[in-house]
Amino acid sequence: MEVCVALDLPSREENLVLARSLKAYDIWIKIGFRAYIRDGKDFIQAIKEINPHFKIFLDLKLYDIPNTMADASEEIAKLGVDMFNIHASAGSVAMKTVMDRLSTYEPRPLVLAVTALTSFDEEHFQEVYEKNIDTKAEQFAKMSYDNGLDGVVCSTFESRAIKEATSETFLTLCPAIRPFGEASGDQKRVATLALAHQEGVDYPVIGRPIYQDKNPQQKVEEILKVIATF
């Protein structure tokens, strides 16, 4: 299990201050929509300069026609990030097109597919996909696995079933982690670190419980100590 810290603060400088406070730890850093649109590719370099061993997860959830997704994926690979994601809803042709395009990159970034956003509850997920979350997440995961992706983004509650349906080495990255039972906020399917470990989560993504803490560095240290006991 490798922790991924979400840089979801309102400004570039706030995110950089947070990253600097965590420079002693070789962890994953998640850069999402707001930060990337606002701060661009230079922000990725700024994070790497703080700690060259930070691994970067670019969380843009690509979803478009297959060739456009492949074009975008190639540009992302050129940025030197370590992982990015696409939407599984784009389908198997898009998945295969993306992976074929990236096949010449060595090393290439890990590619994950988003199954069901953790902001969905069952009612609103079925409103869009007309199936329950567990069924559809597993279907998306199998499609991702069959088309050569490295893993999926899912909630902790789907992680174990997805690995059983694919492979233990098929990665699960899970947002909405509340390490020690903190408030869930706008997320519906949240989980503790202990449950994430139990369900085989590879990458727990933690945002607000860290950056809203009065001492983010201490919070990350506590999290890493717990992970070390698993």
ABEGO torsion letter per residue (X at the ends): XBBBBBBABABAAAAAAAAAAAAABBBBBBBBAAAAAAAEAAAAAAAAAABAABBBBBBAGBBBBAAAAAAAAAAAAAAGBABBBBBAAAEAAAAAAAAAAAAABOBBBBBBBBBBBAABBAAAAAAAAGBBAAAAAAAAAAAAAAAGBAEBBBBAAAAAAAAAABBAABBBBBBGBBAAGBBAEABABBBBAAAAAAAGBABBBBBAAAAABABAAAAAAAAAAAAAAX
